[in-house]
């Protein structure tokens, strides 16, 4: 039975299509051809390799709400050579689940604000749509405009793509922005259809050419603690370890911390 399209299934279809079009043919034993060169598979080729009908796979990419078992979706993921994170993303979009509760956080809960205020290194708190709900003095030292931003603009994803000052702080903006966007996408998952998530994505699609380009890449990547570099106008190059914690009593918030590494400034 073919049910009406849903936003989640349309999102899933767009993702699968993006991966299919860039997949290398040679490792799969498929010859290059004039139409697709050495990359990109047809829907029919994916369907054959996954053991499903071409019509079913076409409907899946078209965003139709068709029956799709975990076993079949995992087979499609295998053919498309998806990572574990990308496969989880596909399964989350395909399987029916309750809509996430939309909780607004214009400011951080007192106990979390108190926590980051005790830290001597930069720390801030973000909601699921990456709105910045709180920050400490060290983060304001790193990024002074945070204190004067309106609640509408105080969103990490928005600032990464629209604020020249934040861009100047990041020596490798192209890498960092793609990494952030990949994490935002997998963390948001089905929440991308919620009003707050849809609003920030639509706003960036309208205002930022860089965001439009990177959003179309459909990259998916789980967060991992890592080193981050900032080119501070006064302190010079600052190196931090980027960590993130999820409070057990506020799981819709993340506490983000930039911990100085040895021999770094700040």
Secondary structure, DSSP 8 states (H G I E B T S, - for coil): --B---HHHHHHHHHHHHHHHH-BSGGGT---BTTTBTB---HHHHHHHHTS-HHHHHHHHTT-B----HHHHHHHHHHTT--HHHHHHHHHHHS----------SS--HHHHHHHHT-SS-EEEEETT-BEEEE-HHHHHHSGGGGG--TTT-BHHHHHHH-HHHHHH-TTHHHHHHHHHHHHHHHHGGGGGSHHHHHHHHHHHHH-HHHHHHHTTT-------EEEEEEETTTEEEEEEEEEE--TT-TTEEEEEEEE-TT---
